[in-house]
Amino acid sequence: MGLTSAQLDVVDLTPGIGSEIRTDIDTLLSGGEAERIRAILEQRGVVFFRGLEISDEHQVAIAKTLGNIVKNEGEDGIYKISLDKNVNQRAEYLKGSLFWHFDGSLQPYPNLATLLRAMKLSETGGDTEFCNTYAAYDDLPEADKELIADLRVVHSAERSQYYVTPEMSYEEITFWQKSPTKACPMVWTHQSGRKSLLLGATADYVIGAGGGKPRIACPPSRLGHTTAVRLSAPVATRRPAHLGQHRHHAPRAALRGRQRPPHAPHHSGGRGAPPVKLGITTPVVTNVAGGALTWEKDASIEDIGRVAETADRLGYHHLTCSEHIGLPSSESARRGTRYWDPLATFGYIAARTARIRLATMTLVLGYHHPLAIVKRYGTLDHISGGRVILGLGVGSLKEEFDLLGAPFEDRGARGDDALRALRAALPTNQPSYQGEYYSFDGLTVDPCALQPHMPFWIGGRTKRSLRRAVTLADGWCPFYVSIDTAAEWLKSFDVPPGFEVVMPAEHSLDPVGEPAATKDTLETMAAGGTTTLSARFVHHSLEHYLEQLHALAELHGHPEGNKVLLPGQTR
């Protein structure tokens, strides 16, 4: 027998989890025992109210006595849990909630509690399992608590769907990746000071903080700060030690710990992400503008792989690799000296990653026959599962054209013809094209591109490059063009829907050391028309670079940075 008062009779159902609260509807509606109920809930993880006739209006009113109802979910405070799309349009997403989960994993705050009411039960009954994650944390050895104290977990709708469909199609993966992700601490500290674990089917990967390596997600050394949580369905549904089971026999209400409706304020979180997508200018592969390489000078392909894997798991949109064959010494101060070959580099990166796009930034059209690009990058498109973006330009370095025996004076018109030829040839094994400079027919190119429409981004530093992009491509990726100049040029064109404006920041970003300035840069670029940022960072080592990747991803997902405005606070 648990706590008993004049209004509440509390019966503990198991030693570690679950209590039945015997009371009447008027007591619940009055809110007079709400504080006591919250205390029992935090201690026991889940409470039951048996045999009460509760209407929708009653359910909402009782929830309001316990805390603030989560906004923008359900109708009038009621969220209908059903796999019938006529009842709930998000029925497909709800399939992921059939596995272990906590509510609010993708909301600004996890939900403190959910008030559940059974509306239609199976004729044969059924089981609902609950886990007391407060008690689970309490029973961890102190060494384990120390290991996970500062870890953060990124949650995604996509991850929960792998338990439903382990082998999702490309279209399904693309659909679920459109949903936002959310970083939460693995250990949540409540207003009472008590701690609980935030784990469940939406847990995608762990962001290491301070070098801790928890036993449940210990990353291999090659992954550095981050590794994916790859739980099989049997693991996901395994019975935890602190678990209660509720056999359904008749309608009743259950209040499940740590879930909807009341908010649980904490020091982390934030609002939705700004519209700018994040990509990275890959380190090591290019010595941009002749800058000092520091750690990059002796870095290996393994280091590039760690950067790529980390960016991939953090949800970055793309990474880049540029092309130059041989640079005159007189150009080193302006263009740098090192340029890894993009085809070979991306072939390796494709094998180390799963989602991030591979953007050439840029290929010089005059250096290649269009069908050579189709064969090479069509093959890469197959290797990567359809992730290639062709960043293309007409080139400007005459000495390099001369080195390769490529025509220079008519490179603009020749490049435009090459773009048309590429668009005609990439999607088909039997390409046919008749143009001013390039013509072909009656031949087979196999493989061609996997994507039916491979994106083209046009590089350059002139208004003419923007005109070429708007008329012949899908995006513009200028260099040495300020955001103000780009914004002014964009006003001169009728930019089509979905057109990408891919800009680098004018200065290297330092989201770890200067999060506010970094956030201002993101907002300024978005206001200037940037749709995708190719980020360059202040970094002094590989570990520092990976830390910056984590910081920018979190800052982007939570525009207030590491500060969350709680109700009643102002900026």
KEZADREN-248670 format. One line per 3 residues: number of its first residue (from 1); for each residue x, y, z of C-alpha. Coordinates in nm, 4 decimals. Layout:
<lumros>
NUM> X:Y:Z; ...
</lumros>
This chain:
<lumros>
1> 0.0000:0.0000:0.0000; 0.1302:0.3417:-0.0910; 0.0374:0.6913:0.0215
4> -0.3180:0.7437:0.1404; -0.5098:1.0650:0.2066; -0.8706:1.1613:0.2424
7> -0.8957:1.2100:-0.1334; -0.6386:0.9588:-0.2649; -0.5835:0.5914:-0.1966
10> -0.2551:0.4834:-0.3603; -0.1682:0.1187:-0.4214; 0.1794:0.0293:-0.5523
13> 0.1508:-0.2386:-0.8207; 0.5174:-0.3513:-0.8290; 0.8228:-0.2635:-0.6181
16> 0.9788:-0.0396:-0.8847; 0.7055:0.0996:-1.1086; 0.3356:0.1699:-1.1303
19> 0.0726:0.2743:-0.8778; -0.3039:0.2718:-0.8887; -0.4632:0.5900:-0.7550
22> -0.8159:0.5331:-0.6273; -1.0153:0.8522:-0.6243; -1.3165:1.0157:-0.7873
25> -1.3559:1.2386:-1.0910; -1.4424:1.5479:-0.8893; -1.1151:1.5264:-0.6949
28> -0.9163:1.5031:-1.0180; -1.1032:1.7939:-1.1757; -1.0574:2.0161:-0.8729
31> -0.6775:2.0042:-0.8948; -0.6563:1.9884:-0.5178; -0.4422:1.6743:-0.5301
34> -0.2494:1.7641:-0.8455; 0.0776:1.8292:-0.6621; 0.0494:1.4939:-0.4840
37> -0.0249:1.3140:-0.8118; 0.2783:1.4719:-0.9791; 0.4975:1.3591:-0.6898
40> 0.3653:1.0020:-0.7137; 0.4138:1.0070:-1.0894; 0.7760:1.1145:-1.0586
43> 0.8408:0.8470:-0.7974; 0.6567:0.5607:-0.9640; 0.6833:0.6402:-1.3366
46> 0.3213:0.5555:-1.4231; -0.0099:0.5800:-1.2362; -0.3548:0.4354:-1.3144
49> -0.7057:0.5573:-1.2467; -0.9393:0.2575:-1.2672; -1.3048:0.2586:-1.3651
52> -1.3583:0.6346:-1.4086; -1.5944:0.7650:-1.6759; -1.3751:1.0389:-1.8282
55> -1.4867:1.2467:-2.1260; -1.2618:1.4403:-2.3647; -1.3417:1.7587:-2.1732
58> -1.2576:1.5885:-1.8426; -0.9294:1.4577:-1.9808; -0.8178:1.8041:-2.0932
61> -0.9289:1.9652:-1.7667; -0.7404:1.7079:-1.5564; -0.4295:1.7517:-1.7693
64> -0.4417:2.1276:-1.7151; -0.4346:2.0774:-1.3377; -0.1061:1.8917:-1.3789
67> 0.0763:2.1307:-1.6132; 0.0702:2.3151:-1.9438; -0.0686:2.1216:-2.2382
70> 0.1658:2.0845:-2.5355; 0.0584:2.3161:-2.8148; 0.0078:2.2326:-3.1813
73> -0.0717:1.8671:-3.1275; -0.4119:1.7109:-3.1673; -0.7500:1.8778:-3.1632
76> -0.8468:2.0877:-2.8620; -0.5769:1.9202:-2.6540; -0.6700:1.5633:-2.7536
79> -0.4287:1.3647:-2.9691; -0.5963:1.0583:-3.1186; -0.3647:0.7573:-3.1201
82> -0.4719:0.5404:-3.4114; -0.3172:0.3602:-3.7078; -0.6271:0.4476:-3.9094
85> -0.5349:0.7351:-4.1433; -0.8974:0.8509:-4.1352; -0.8550:0.9113:-3.7622
88> -0.4927:1.0290:-3.7540; -0.3155:1.1565:-4.0649; 0.0216:1.0742:-3.9027
91> -0.0644:0.7063:-3.8691; 0.2545:0.6006:-4.0500; 0.4679:0.7918:-3.8008
94> 0.2789:0.6375:-3.5084; 0.3944:0.2917:-3.6121; 0.7341:0.3893:-3.4750
97> 0.5745:0.4551:-3.1360; 0.4868:0.0855:-3.1022; 0.8462:0.0451:-2.9839
100> 1.0056:0.1926:-2.6718; 0.9807:0.5704:-2.6901; 0.9171:0.8839:-2.4902
103> 0.6770:1.1541:-2.6056; 0.8145:1.4908:-2.7118; 1.1525:1.3676:-2.8348
106> 1.1277:1.6057:-3.1327; 0.9585:1.8921:-2.9463; 1.1406:2.1886:-2.7860
109> 1.1034:2.0071:-2.4512; 1.0334:1.6407:-2.3789; 0.6887:1.5942:-2.2303
112> 0.6683:1.5405:-1.8573; 0.3634:1.3168:-1.8816; 0.0917:1.1860:-2.1090
115> -0.2649:1.1298:-1.9924; -0.3823:0.8225:-2.1820; -0.7448:0.7057:-2.2123
118> -0.8409:0.3815:-2.3845; -1.1236:0.4336:-2.6354; -1.1400:0.1048:-2.8253
121> -0.9836:-0.2111:-2.6864; -0.9116:-0.5412:-2.8515; -1.1679:-0.8076:-2.7757
124> -0.8867:-1.0320:-2.6548; -0.7167:-0.7647:-2.4447; -0.3509:-0.6680:-2.4754
127> -0.0392:-0.5491:-2.2984; 0.1095:-0.2008:-2.2624; 0.4580:-0.1855:-2.1147
130> 0.6010:0.1126:-1.9307; 0.9545:0.1775:-1.8109; 1.0453:0.3912:-1.5083
133> 1.3504:0.5749:-1.6407; 1.3875:0.7664:-1.3148; 1.4486:0.4404:-1.1282
136> 1.6621:0.3096:-1.4136; 1.8935:0.6099:-1.3742; 1.8948:0.5859:-0.9946
139> 2.0145:0.2249:-1.0092; 2.3066:0.2916:-1.2441; 2.6532:0.2560:-1.0888
142> 2.8073:0.5932:-1.0102; 3.0802:0.5318:-1.2676; 2.8188:0.4898:-1.5409
145> 2.6358:0.8023:-1.4290; 2.9580:0.9954:-1.4605; 3.0226:0.8554:-1.8087
148> 2.6836:0.9640:-1.9479; 2.6356:1.2832:-1.7475; 2.7153:1.5235:-2.0300
151> 2.6215:1.3186:-2.3338; 2.3602:1.4416:-2.5788; 2.1501:1.2254:-2.8096
154> 2.0107:1.3359:-3.1439; 1.6568:1.2080:-3.1998; 1.4892:1.1708:-3.5387
157> 1.1620:1.0419:-3.6796; 1.3667:0.8548:-3.9389; 1.5385:0.6411:-3.6770
160> 1.2091:0.5204:-3.5261; 1.0882:0.4077:-3.8690; 1.3781:0.1659:-3.9125
163> 1.2171:-0.0505:-3.6426; 0.9015:-0.0595:-3.8548; 1.0740:-0.1019:-4.1938
166> 1.4386:-0.2068:-4.1487; 1.5038:-0.1930:-4.5253; 1.3406:0.1348:-4.6265
169> 1.3372:0.2447:-4.9877; 1.5254:0.5535:-5.1040; 1.1944:0.7406:-5.1301
172> 1.0960:0.6424:-4.7747; 1.4331:0.7494:-4.6348; 1.4100:1.0811:-4.8187
175> 1.0584:1.1374:-4.6815; 1.1508:1.0745:-4.3185; 1.4701:1.2799:-4.3438
178> 1.2530:1.5849:-4.4105; 1.1418:1.5731:-4.0468; 1.3510:1.7864:-3.8093
181> 1.5925:1.6326:-3.5630; 1.6351:1.7301:-3.1985; 1.9331:1.7014:-2.9633
184> 1.8484:1.6145:-2.6010; 2.0685:1.5318:-2.3036; 2.0812:1.1626:-2.2297
187> 2.0252:1.2472:-1.8650; 1.7420:1.4922:-1.8019; 1.7426:1.6986:-1.4821
190> 1.3908:1.7855:-1.3682; 1.2831:2.0933:-1.1751; 1.2702:1.8781:-0.8618
193> 1.6378:1.7916:-0.9100; 1.5650:1.4281:-0.9853; 1.7173:1.2773:-1.2993
196> 1.5901:1.0341:-1.5607; 1.7101:0.8859:-1.8883; 1.5956:1.0089:-2.2308
199> 1.6181:0.7002:-2.4496; 1.3880:0.5401:-2.7026; 1.3228:0.4435:-3.0624
202> 1.3875:0.7950:-3.1932; 1.7457:0.7942:-3.0562; 1.9632:0.8227:-3.3668
205> 2.3177:0.8889:-3.2500; 2.5143:1.0111:-2.9516; 2.7040:1.3370:-2.9483
208> 3.0028:1.2846:-2.7210; 3.0762:1.5717:-2.4809; 3.3955:1.5782:-2.2777
211> 3.5219:1.2473:-2.4132; 3.2835:1.0234:-2.2165; 3.2160:0.6854:-2.3777
214> 2.9042:0.5191:-2.2339; 2.8811:0.1446:-2.2478; 2.5515:0.1637:-2.4317
217> 2.6973:0.3620:-2.7208; 3.0747:0.3362:-2.7082; 3.2067:0.4649:-3.0423
220> 3.4869:0.2930:-3.2268; 3.7994:0.5059:-3.2272; 3.7599:0.5908:-3.5961
223> 3.4331:0.7748:-3.5263; 3.5739:1.0238:-3.2786; 3.2972:1.2133:-3.1025
226> 2.9932:1.0462:-3.2510; 2.8473:0.7102:-3.3386; 2.5059:0.5950:-3.4470
229> 2.2822:0.4012:-3.2112; 2.2026:0.0935:-3.4212; 1.9572:-0.1089:-3.2134
232> 1.7920:-0.4069:-3.3737; 1.4184:-0.4493:-3.3268; 1.4651:-0.7339:-3.0721
235> 1.6920:-0.5102:-2.8659; 1.4493:-0.2227:-2.8922; 1.1653:-0.4334:-2.7550
238> 1.3601:-0.6174:-2.4859; 1.2068:-0.5948:-2.1416; 1.3985:-0.3462:-1.9206
241> 1.4590:-0.4139:-1.5529; 1.2367:-0.1237:-1.4437; 0.9316:-0.2239:-1.6433
244> 0.5648:-0.2549:-1.5650; 0.3042:-0.4353:-1.7707; -0.0590:-0.3326:-1.7899
247> -0.3089:-0.5925:-1.9115; -0.6073:-0.4230:-2.0824; -0.9434:-0.5492:-1.9622
250> -1.1653:-0.2409:-1.9438; -1.1374:0.1327:-2.0206; -0.9321:0.3278:-1.7700
253> -0.6934:0.6209:-1.7669; -0.3194:0.5909:-1.7241; -0.0768:0.8749:-1.6663
256> 0.2575:0.7714:-1.8062; 0.5666:0.9289:-1.6586; 0.7690:1.1932:-1.8468
259> 0.5302:1.2496:-2.1263; 0.2539:1.4785:-2.2560; 0.0974:1.7191:-2.1432
262> 0.3126:1.9298:-1.9034; 0.6422:2.0799:-2.0254; 0.9621:1.9920:-1.8429
265> 1.1925:2.2967:-1.8669; 1.5638:2.2297:-1.8926; 1.8802:2.4139:-1.9868
268> 1.8850:2.2820:-2.3437; 1.6632:2.3023:-2.6502; 1.5348:2.5817:-2.8673
271> 1.3084:2.6789:-3.1507; 1.2903:2.5320:-3.4995; 1.5851:2.5492:-3.7356
274> 1.6390:2.8414:-3.9720; 1.5732:2.7680:-4.3410; 1.9389:2.7633:-4.4511
277> 2.0728:2.4125:-4.5074; 2.4247:2.3388:-4.3860; 2.7037:2.1933:-4.5962
280> 3.0780:2.1962:-4.5382; 3.3831:2.2907:-4.7403; 3.5727:1.9698:-4.6771
283> 3.9026:2.0214:-4.4934; 4.2338:1.8687:-4.6046; 4.1333:1.8298:-4.9713
286> 4.1893:2.1959:-5.0598; 4.4322:2.4554:-4.9301; 4.1905:2.7448:-4.9785
289> 4.3545:3.0750:-5.0787; 4.6970:2.9475:-4.9823; 4.6177:2.9488:-4.6106
292> 4.8286:2.7654:-4.3565; 4.7284:2.3994:-4.3438; 4.8290:2.3381:-3.9763
295> 4.7000:1.9866:-3.8902; 4.5670:1.9371:-4.2442; 4.9167:1.9323:-4.3924
298> 4.9802:1.5746:-4.2827; 4.6184:1.4608:-4.2516; 4.5134:1.1322:-4.4100
301> 4.2125:0.9976:-4.5960; 4.1099:0.8406:-4.2644; 4.0807:1.1906:-4.1168
304> 3.8647:1.2981:-4.4100; 3.6520:0.9893:-4.3506; 3.5958:1.0856:-3.9872
307> 3.4893:1.4351:-4.0897; 3.2533:1.2957:-4.3535; 3.0968:1.0388:-4.1195
310> 3.0428:1.2987:-3.8502; 2.8845:1.5471:-4.0909; 2.6678:1.2681:-4.2304
313> 2.5323:1.1663:-3.8911; 2.4754:1.5254:-3.7876; 2.2531:1.5781:-4.0908
316> 2.4700:1.8134:-4.2960; 2.3404:1.8588:-4.6491; 2.6622:1.8225:-4.8506
319> 3.0387:1.8283:-4.8501; 3.2597:1.9543:-5.1301; 3.5696:1.8764:-5.3308
322> 3.7173:2.1096:-5.5931; 3.9121:2.0485:-5.9118; 4.2370:2.1844:-6.0472
325> 4.4949:1.9838:-6.2412; 4.8043:2.2029:-6.2193; 4.8267:2.5574:-6.0837
328> 5.0858:2.8188:-6.1828; 5.3021:2.9281:-5.8903; 5.1815:3.2842:-5.9450
331> 4.8271:3.1738:-5.8511; 4.9085:2.9992:-5.5214; 4.8431:3.3046:-5.3050
334> 4.4947:3.3457:-5.4533; 4.3798:2.9932:-5.5293; 4.5842:2.7784:-5.2945
337> 4.8005:2.4848:-5.3965; 4.6323:2.1614:-5.2902; 4.3353:2.0094:-5.4750
340> 4.2497:1.6432:-5.4197; 4.0813:1.4798:-5.7177; 3.7059:1.4882:-5.6483
343> 3.6178:1.1596:-5.8183; 3.8619:0.9475:-5.6185; 3.7934:1.1381:-5.2965
346> 3.4164:1.1076:-5.3261; 3.4403:0.7394:-5.4122; 3.6021:0.6810:-5.0725
349> 3.3638:0.9134:-4.8871; 3.0612:0.7485:-5.0481; 3.1614:0.4197:-4.8848
352> 3.1914:0.5858:-4.5417; 2.8600:0.7740:-4.5464; 2.4915:0.7135:-4.6108
355> 2.3045:1.0412:-4.6629; 2.5251:1.3439:-4.7154; 2.5413:1.4784:-5.0727
358> 2.8699:1.4883:-5.2657; 2.9140:1.8247:-5.4417; 3.1942:1.8975:-5.6876
361> 3.2823:2.2619:-5.6216; 3.3570:2.2945:-5.9075; 3.4395:2.0839:-6.2144
364> 3.5688:2.2931:-6.5031; 3.3532:2.2042:-6.8031; 3.6238:2.2811:-7.0596
367> 3.8567:2.0185:-6.9108; 3.6219:1.7267:-6.9891; 3.4055:1.5918:-7.2675
370> 3.0445:1.5814:-7.1410; 3.0235:1.2034:-7.1852; 3.3391:1.1587:-6.9754
373> 3.1579:1.3409:-6.6919; 2.8484:1.1263:-6.7506; 3.0464:0.8014:-6.7240
376> 3.2623:0.9018:-6.4252; 3.0054:1.0824:-6.2143; 2.7204:0.8587:-6.3259
379> 2.9217:0.5708:-6.1828; 2.9810:0.7716:-5.8629; 2.6080:0.8387:-5.8453
382> 2.5473:0.4620:-5.8384; 2.8229:0.4040:-5.5835; 2.6779:0.6706:-5.3534
385> 2.3125:0.5780:-5.3975; 2.2181:0.8903:-5.5921; 2.3935:1.1576:-5.3855
388> 2.6017:1.3443:-5.6458; 2.5604:1.7171:-5.7074; 2.7558:1.8481:-6.0039
391> 2.9038:2.1863:-5.9273; 3.0212:2.3132:-6.2651; 3.1960:2.6192:-6.4035
394> 3.3483:2.7495:-6.7252; 3.6882:2.8189:-6.5683; 3.9094:3.1266:-6.5707
397> 4.2713:3.0076:-6.5456; 4.4148:3.0290:-6.8990; 4.7444:2.8649:-6.8052
400> 4.5599:2.5515:-6.6972; 4.3525:2.5440:-7.0173; 4.6774:2.5736:-7.2153
403> 4.8339:2.2944:-7.0095; 4.5484:2.0617:-7.1028; 4.5226:2.1798:-7.4635
406> 4.1658:2.2994:-7.4035; 4.0174:2.6000:-7.5894; 3.9967:2.9062:-7.3649
409> 3.8525:3.1993:-7.5605; 3.5136:3.0416:-7.6318; 3.4881:2.8591:-7.2986
412> 3.1618:3.0347:-7.2072; 2.9630:2.9263:-7.5116; 3.1338:2.5879:-7.5072
415> 3.0409:2.5469:-7.1389; 2.6756:2.6304:-7.2058; 2.6667:2.3656:-7.4777
418> 2.8301:2.1172:-7.2420; 2.5603:2.1841:-6.9812; 2.2871:2.1090:-7.2347
421> 2.4693:1.7951:-7.3441; 2.5059:1.6772:-6.9831; 2.1395:1.7314:-6.9108
424> 2.0477:1.5255:-7.2166; 2.2960:1.2443:-7.1501; 2.3052:1.1885:-6.7738
427> 1.9679:1.0120:-6.7320; 2.0003:0.7631:-7.0196; 2.2277:0.4815:-7.1369
430> 2.1520:0.5758:-7.4977; 2.2380:0.9479:-7.5066; 2.1669:1.1660:-7.8073
433> 2.2540:1.5317:-7.8470; 2.3234:1.7741:-8.1303; 2.4804:2.1043:-8.0286
436> 2.7205:2.3724:-8.1438; 3.0295:2.2123:-7.9883; 2.9194:1.8620:-7.8858
439> 2.7214:1.6055:-8.0808; 2.6719:1.2350:-8.0186; 2.4254:0.9594:-8.1026
442> 2.4130:0.5853:-8.1587; 2.6268:0.4827:-7.8599; 2.5847:0.3341:-7.5136
445> 2.7091:0.4895:-7.1895; 2.6544:0.2462:-6.9029; 2.6223:0.3323:-6.6224
448> 2.4681:0.6734:-6.6533; 2.3395:0.8677:-6.3536; 2.1169:0.6961:-6.0972
451> 1.9234:1.0166:-6.0310; 1.6670:1.1034:-6.2986; 1.7674:1.4688:-6.2565
454> 2.1154:1.5188:-6.1133; 2.1384:1.8709:-5.9633; 2.3682:2.1215:-6.1357
457> 2.5151:2.4118:-5.9381; 2.7036:2.6749:-6.1372; 3.0152:2.8253:-5.9862
460> 3.1723:3.1595:-6.0687; 3.2230:3.5116:-5.9472; 3.0337:3.7128:-6.2087
463> 2.6737:3.8056:-6.2758; 2.7054:3.6039:-6.5947; 2.7543:3.2887:-6.3859
466> 2.4243:3.3599:-6.2087; 2.2508:3.4068:-6.5437; 2.3925:3.0721:-6.6594
469> 2.2733:2.9071:-6.3369; 1.9188:3.0448:-6.3625; 1.8795:2.9403:-6.7254
472> 2.0676:2.6090:-6.7404; 2.1034:2.4715:-6.3857; 1.9440:2.4152:-6.0472
475> 2.1579:2.6383:-5.8310; 2.4379:2.8915:-5.8036; 2.7529:2.8441:-5.5933
478> 2.9583:3.1642:-5.6325; 3.2985:3.2380:-5.4826; 3.4560:3.5722:-5.3950
481> 3.1066:3.7274:-5.4124; 2.9792:3.9046:-5.1004; 2.6347:3.8285:-4.9630
484> 2.5288:4.1881:-5.0322; 2.6415:4.1643:-5.3943; 2.4741:3.8279:-5.4367
487> 2.1484:3.9632:-5.2929; 2.1604:4.2584:-5.5336; 2.2290:4.0371:-5.8356
490> 1.9482:3.7981:-5.7436; 1.6989:4.0851:-5.7689; 1.7755:4.1067:-6.1414
493> 1.6531:3.7547:-6.2201; 1.3286:3.5616:-6.2089; 1.4641:3.2841:-5.9888
496> 1.2679:2.9571:-6.0354; 1.1140:2.7698:-5.7385; 1.3594:2.5405:-5.5630
499> 1.6623:2.7237:-5.6992; 1.9609:2.6826:-5.4658; 2.1866:2.9728:-5.3710
502> 2.4913:2.8072:-5.2156; 2.7173:3.0580:-5.0440; 3.0225:3.0353:-4.8194
505> 3.0351:3.2616:-4.5162; 3.2644:3.5594:-4.5725; 3.4657:3.4585:-4.2651
508> 3.5396:3.1227:-4.1072; 3.2751:3.0253:-3.8523; 3.3502:2.9621:-3.4847
511> 3.0276:2.8229:-3.3347; 3.2146:2.6892:-3.0303; 3.3909:3.0137:-2.9422
514> 3.1451:3.2659:-3.0877; 2.7976:3.1113:-3.1092; 2.6147:3.4452:-3.1146
517> 2.8247:3.5779:-3.4027; 2.7766:3.2504:-3.5891; 2.4005:3.2702:-3.5440
520> 2.4049:3.6280:-3.6728; 2.5965:3.5103:-3.9799; 2.3365:3.2406:-4.0523
523> 2.0549:3.4931:-4.0229; 2.2351:3.7472:-4.2424; 2.2974:3.4903:-4.5130
526> 1.9377:3.3680:-4.5054; 1.8156:3.7272:-4.5344; 2.0425:3.7750:-4.8371
529> 1.8863:3.4835:-5.0240; 2.1219:3.2000:-4.9267; 1.9470:2.8632:-4.9226
532> 2.2518:2.6497:-4.8423; 2.5710:2.7382:-4.6561; 2.9054:2.5762:-4.7373
535> 3.0671:2.6214:-4.3989; 3.4333:2.6844:-4.3299; 3.5470:2.6736:-3.9663
538> 3.8104:2.8119:-3.7367; 3.9913:2.4916:-3.6393; 4.3302:2.3901:-3.5027
541> 4.3082:2.0107:-3.5018; 4.0873:1.7308:-3.6255; 3.9141:1.7072:-3.2869
544> 3.8546:2.0832:-3.2894; 3.7037:2.0583:-3.6377; 3.4675:1.7791:-3.5274
547> 3.3698:1.9861:-3.2247; 3.2849:2.2772:-3.4529; 3.0701:2.0472:-3.6673
550> 2.8703:1.9439:-3.3611; 2.8380:2.3013:-3.2371; 2.7122:2.4410:-3.5678
553> 2.4634:2.1567:-3.6120; 2.3230:2.2174:-3.2641; 2.3216:2.5943:-3.3089
556> 2.1423:2.5565:-3.6411; 1.8843:2.3231:-3.4901; 1.8399:2.5509:-3.1883
559> 1.8795:2.9112:-3.3105; 1.9030:3.0465:-2.9567; 2.2283:2.8525:-2.9232
562> 2.2919:2.6987:-2.5849; 2.0325:2.9172:-2.4195; 1.6645:2.8320:-2.4097
565> 1.4036:3.0937:-2.3296; 1.1658:2.9490:-2.0739; 0.8113:3.0812:-2.0273
568> 0.8234:3.4350:-1.8915; 1.1821:3.5034:-1.9994; 1.2829:3.7639:-2.2546
571> 1.5915:3.7886:-2.4703
</lumros>
